[in-house]
């Protein structure tokens, strides 16, 4: 790298080196025709050559110092007036003024974007909290209607139809609430600062809360839930991990028509798994496995990409392609891992790995 810089520097100096050479030749010819001995002319040319070479290498040393300073500034992506080398020439001073102006403009744009993002996050947070009020009111109204139908002494076909319709309303209302929560978490996740609170969490408490939340979904679709609680603790954020488990259970119920969902919690130990999913570290894990439609092999590597829905998403008009993306992003920020394996037509297995600290 340094040799390349030296070649470039000599190439940039070839103009004034040519001028020096021309002056030396003119002086040598003039002295020769004026009877100056050849030995003295050669001595003078050698002395001029030595001084020129010293000037070139001293100039290159200062040039190299400036280049190193610029590379360091570029790597740190910070431009401060105190970090820049004092300008020696007018054009250097002009360049530094341009750099400072660009830095100020960058800071202004960054602050403007940060303010816009904060305003958007505040608006969506307010919107979600406001929309939850009519959602809660609708829930109460639907529950009251269901109680009215169930309290009727004589069951009729019309009454059964009304009950089914009210239950369908419950399902759609639950979906609306879920999408509202997803929008809120999406804006919070994109903020420069977040509210992660890492603590020792009993994973069963997080899972039980999500299972209770989706209990009606399991009952409505007549799906079996297999879950054996265990006292497993891990360092994580209770709220954000709960959101991830909610999303994974939602997908499991959504894409499972018959069979059920199995939830496991435990420790991996230190042995490698046959499928190569774990390394030799010890993890606490949460596994959510369903007997649903599964994921195509060609879609599996991209299921956590933003907005990617794959074949299942094209078949399901409700798919947004954001759920697994949010799960992966949240777990990455928490320092956890997400593994997804699936066989089309058999089911999907999703694992959350939390390093044992």
N, C-alpha and C positions, 0 to 999 in steps of 0.2 A: 504493500500500500504506500509506504513512504517513498519507494523508488518511483512509483507512478506519479506521486505528487511532485517529486524532483524533476521528472521529465516535463510535466505540465508547466512547472515554474520556469524552467529553462526555455521552453517554447514561448512562454509569455514575455520573457526577457530578450528574445532574439532580436528585437528591433533596436534597443539601445546597445546591445552587444555588437551589432553590425555597424552602428555609428562609431563606437569605440575602435573597432577594427579599421574602419576607413580613416579615422583620424591618425591611428598609429602608422598606417601605410603611408599617408601623406607626409607625416613628420619624418619617417625613415627616408623616404625618397628625397625630401628637401635637405635633410642633413647629409645624405650621400653626395648630392650634387654640390654641396657647400664644403666638401672636403673633410667631413667628419670621419674619423677612422671607423671601419666596419665593426670592430670589436666593441666600440662604445655604443654604436647603433644597436647591436644585438643585445648588449647589456641593458640599454634603456627599454627595448621591447620586452625583454624578459621581466624587468621590474614592473612595467605596465601590466603585463599578463598576470603576474603574481597579485598585484593590487586588485585587478579586476576579478580574479577568482575568489579572493578573500571577500570582496564586496558581494559577489554572487552568493557565497555560502552563508555569510552573515544575514543577507536579505532573506535567504531561504529559511534560516532559523526563525526569524521573526514571522515569516509567512506560515511556517509550520505551527508555530504557537497560536496564531490566529485561527488556523484551520481546526486545531484540536479544541479550542474554546468554542467554536461554532458547532462542532460535532457534539460536544458535551451539552450545549444548550439545546440542540435538536433532540437528543435522547431524553432530556428531562422535560421537554415540552413546556418550559417556563422561560419567559423572556423578561428579565428585569434589567434596568439600566445599570445597576451596580455589577452585574455579572459580565457585561460586555467589556472587551478590551478598549482602552482609551484610543480614540481614532488618531491616526498619524497624518492622514490626508483628508482633503475636503470630501472626496467621494465616499470614504469610509464613514465620515460623519453623516452624510446624507443617507447612506444605507441604514445606519443605526437609527436615524430618525424615522425612516420608513418602517423598520422593524417595530419600534415602539408604537407607532401609529397603528400598525396591524395588531399588535398585542392588545392595545386599548379597545380596538374594534371587536376583537375576539371576546374580550371580557364583557363588553357591553352586550353582545349577542348572546353570550352564555347566561348572563344575568337575566336577559329578557326571556330566553327560553325557560329558565328555571322558574321565573315568575308565572309564565303561562302554564307550565306544568303544575305548579302549586295551585293556581286558580282552577285548572281543570280537575285536579284531584279533589279540591274542596267542593267544587260544584257536584261532582259525581257522588261524593260522600253524602252531601246534603240531599241529593236526589234520591239515593238509595234509602236513606233514613225516612224521607218523606213518603216514598212509595210503599214502605213497609206498613205505614199506618192504614191505608185502604186495604192492603193485603190482609192484615190482621182482622180488620172489620169484616171483610168478605169471608174469612175463615169462620168467624163467629156466626155469621148469618147462615153459612152452609151447614155448620154443625147443629145449629138450632133447627134447621129444616130437616136434617137427618133424624134428630131426636123426635121431632114431630111425627115423621113417618114411622119410626120404630115404635112409638108409643100408641099408635092406633091399634085398637083391639083386633080388628078384622083385617087380615092381609088380603090384598087384592092384586091382580096383575098390574093395574095402574099404579098402585103403591110401589110395587117392586120396580117398575120402570122409573119412577121418580127417584127411588133410592140409588139406582144405577147411575142416573144422570147427575145426581148430587155428588156421588163418588167420583165421577169423571171430572166434575168441576173442581173437586179437591185436588185431583192429580194435575190438572192444568194450572191451578193456582200455585201449587207447590213448584211446578216448573218455572213459573214467572219469578217466584221468590228466589229460586236457585240461580237464575240468570242475573237477577239484580245483585245478588251476593258476588257472583263471578265478575261482574263489571266493577264492583267496588274493590275487590282484591286485585284486579288487573291494574287499576290506577294506583293503588298503594304499592304494588310490586315495582312499578316503573319509577317511583319517586326516588330521589337521591338518598333520602333518609327513610328508614322504615322502623316499625315498632317491634322488631324481634326481641324477645325476652327469653334467653336460654336458661333452663332450670331442669332439675331432676323431675321427670314426668313419669307417672305410671301409665304405660301405654294402654292398659285395659280401660282406663277412664276415658281416654280419647276415643277408643273404638266403640265403647258402649254408648257414648253420646251420639256418634254417627249412626249406629245401628238403630237407636230409638228414633232418630230423625227420619230414617228410611223404612221404619217398620210398616207403615201403611202401604208403601210401595211393594214390599215383599208380600203382604197379605193380598193386595189387589191382584198381583200377577201369580199368586199361589206358588211362590218360590220358597225353597227350604234354605234356612240359614244354619250353617254349622260353625259354631264358635265356642272354644273352650278357654275361658279367662285364665290368665297366668299373671303372677306378680312380677312383671318385667318392667324395669325402670331404664330410662335413657335420658341423656341431656339433649333437649330439643325445645322448640317453642310450641306450647300447647295449642294456641289458637291457629297458627299457620299449619301445623301438622294435622289438626282436625279438619281444616279446609281441604287438604290433600286427600285424607281418608274419605271425606264426603264425596269428592269428585270421583275417586276410584270406585266407591260403592255405587254411585249414581251410574257410572258406565257399566258396571257389572249387572245391575238390575235392568238397565235400559236395553242391553243387547242379549239378555238371557230370557228365553221364552219358556223353557222347561228345565227342570232340575233344580239347581240352587247355587248358592254362593258359600264358599268356605273361607273363613278368616282365621289365620294362624298368627301367633306372636311367640317370640322366643329368642334364643341366641344361636348364632351360626357356629360358635366354637372357633377353632383355628385351622380346621382341615379344609382343603379345597373341595368344592362340589364337583361332581362328574361333568356337569354342563359348563364348568369354567366360570360360573357366575360370580364367585367370591375370590378374593385374594387370601393371604394368610393372616389377615387382621381379624379381630373379633368384632362382630356386629350384633346389635339388637335388630330384629327384623319384624316387619309386619307384612304378611302375605295375604293378598286377596285374590282368590281363584274362582272363576265361574265356569259354568257349563254352557256358555252362550255360543254365538255364531263364530267367534274367533276373528282373527285378523289375517289377511292374506300375507304370504311371505314377502312379497314385493313391497307391501305397505309398512311392514314392521319396522324397518330402519328409520322411517320418517314420521312415525306416529306422534312424536314429541315436538315436531316442527310447528311453528306458529301458523294457524289457519289450514293445516293439512288435514283433510278428512278421509282420503283414501276411498276404497270401494264401499266400505260401510257408510261413510259419510254421504256418498252420492245416493245410496239406497235409502238413507234416513234424512228426511228434510229438516229435522231438528238439530242435526249435528253442526257444530260451529268450528271444530278444530282448534279450540282454545283450551279445553279442560286439561289434557295431558301436557300441553305446553306450559300452562301455569304450574302444574304439579312439578314438572322437571325444573322450572326456573326457581320455584320456592325451595325445593330440596337442594338444589345447587347452592343457593345462598345460605342455607342452613348447614352446608357441609355434609349432607346426606347423599345417598345414591338411589337411583330408580332403575330397576331392571324390568323389562317387559318381554315375556315370551308368550307365544300363542300358536295354536294349530287351528286352521280354518275348519269350522264345523265341529270342533271338539271343545274349545274354550280358551280362556286367556288367564294368564298368571302374572300378577304384578307384585313386585317386591320392593319394599322400602327398607334400605339398609342404613342404620344409624351407628356410627363408629362408637365403640365402647371406650370412653375416655377415663 
